[in-house]
Structures are given as C-alpha cells and as structure tokens.
C-alpha cells in the first residue's frame, strides 16, 4: 500500500437525516413560545397570533390576557418568522431632509413613539438637504421591504424623487410636503398662513411699514406658504412693504440675506426668520453689526428652538407642535396600513408675541 493511499481520509457513511431549512429552528422556537403563551392565557394559539400581529378583531379582555402571559413569560416574538408568514416587516422608513434641524428631530421623535406603540420599528435616513439623496433613500428603504414611508423631502420638485415615488407601491405619508403627482398621498400639513398673518398684523399695529421674510428653499411647501401668506397679509395693510429673501435652510443663508437687507436703501424695520437654522444666521449678522433687538429692528422667528428661552429679549415666534406633527404622520400611515384611504390633516400655527417685537425706530 502506498503512503498516499494510507493517508486517504475516511468517507463518512450515507445518512438518512433530513436537512432542516435555516429558518425552521427559529420558526419552531417561535411556535413553542407562542404555545406556552397560549397555555398560560388559556386561549388558542391563533388568538395569540392575532393579538401579537395587532389584528383589530380582538376583544380588550383577550388582548389583556395574552399580553399578561407574554410579560410573565418574557416571550419575544420571532420577527423573522412573523415576516415570512405575513409578508410584513413591521418597519417604517422616514426620509428626513436634515435631521440636524431641531424641528425635524422632534417630528421624528413623535413619529417613532407612535410607531413603537403599534409594534413598528422606524428606520431614519438623513438627506442633508441634497435632493438626489431623497430618491436614493426611498429606493434603499424599499429594498429593505419597509411597510410604509414618512417623507419630509429636501426638494419636492426633483425628477429623480418624483420618479422613485411614482414607481413605488409603498404606502406613504408626506410631512408638510406637497408633490406635483396625480397619485394620492396622505399628508400632515401646517397652516403657515395663520401664523404669518397674526405676526404681520402685530408688527403693523406697532407701526412697522417695512417687513422682511428671510425664507428657506422655495422647493418645499413651508417656504412657498410663508411667502404667499406674507403677500396676502400685506394686501390688507396699504403702504406696508414686504421683502423676501429665499435660499437654503442654513445659518449661512440667514446671515447673507440679513446683510443684504440691512445694506439696502430702505432696510426693513422688522425681520421674520423662516426657520430656526436661518434664525442663527440672522442673529449672527445683527450682532456683528451691533443692531439692537427690538430698539433698532424687531424680530420674529418661525418654529421654537430649545435655547430660545435663554435669548434676551425673549423671541416672538410663529409656533407649531412638531411632536404632534410626528404623531399625526405616524397615525395616518398606520391607518393606511390598516386599509384606510389616503387622508390629509392640517395642524395650526400660532403667533406668540414677545419682547423682540417693539415699535420701529424713528
């Protein structure tokens, strides 16, 4: 016998064992856990399945018994097994234009809280105000098989984004956005006109006749609504001049626009900052020029910021509730996932006057 033959490995005997699919162990474990929950709650396994999947045809008493058993046993449903059975991932994607904006962070928080309570996880993407990333993130989330989308887009006019949404079959909710598409979308919109009208009326009552709006991008609904509202409001006040400077929702734009306005032949006596990031730039430029608020110029900002309460004088604001916006958007998406038709909800804005609004200088 040669050395090579002596070293030949032994061939194992044929086995009659049946190969088990990779996911079957998880499925069996999940079913075993559900069986224990059913036995403890004194109900059928089908009842446990309906409760855990959020089925509406479950009595409150049944749901309470099952959830008490789940908590007592520490049972955690196997999400992969549930996804394979139902085709749902119980995840929702949120496309956010710029998560560094405190307003959008609060909206995302409200949405996540509402979704989590309904058994959904939320995947958040940040487009850093780049329109091409909106479309990229929409496609990415669809590849992840999310059950629905929340959309606070950087640019409503992007052809790439509109094409991605036209091809999409994923239930979607617009967050203060308005798309030029025939497909119906659910939407949570803010009534920007109401707050702008109230602010203009207050400034005119104080004697202001030159009011400027430093607005964000005209490619999103909030900016267009604020500009239109300012023009409408000034029609009710003859002799009052409005000036608009639109651009990005950034500190740099706020600073540059304020510099341009103050250098003009007839600078404004009041400025409305159309966003909390824009506000930072406005304040920076006013400070650099030693322009006093409200002695030299009155100031109103759109949307509250956490540090605003520390600003002296206190800032007048056109407020809305971003947390409520997030809750409402998530609620509309959950309704769609339950079979309801698309719906639009309009939430209010309110002007709150403060010491930053005073009479114009002589």
Secondary structure, DSSP 8 states (H G I E B T S, - for coil): --HHHHT--------------TTHHHHHHHHHHHHHHHHHHTS-HHHHHHHHTT-SS--HHHHHHHHHHHHHHT----HHHHHHHHS---EEEEEES-TTSHHHHHHHHHHHHHHHHTT-EEEEEE-TT-HHHHHHHHHHHHHTT-SEEEEE-S-TT-HHHHHHHHH--SEEEEES---S-SS--EEEEEEHHHHHHHHHHHHHHTT--EEEEEE--TTSHHHHHHHHHHHHHHHTSTT-EEEEEE--SSHHHHHHHHHHHHTSTT--SEEEESSHHHHHHHHHHHHHTT--TTTT-EEEEES--GGGGGSSS--EEEE--HHHHHHHHHHHHHHHHTT----EEEEE-EEE--TT------
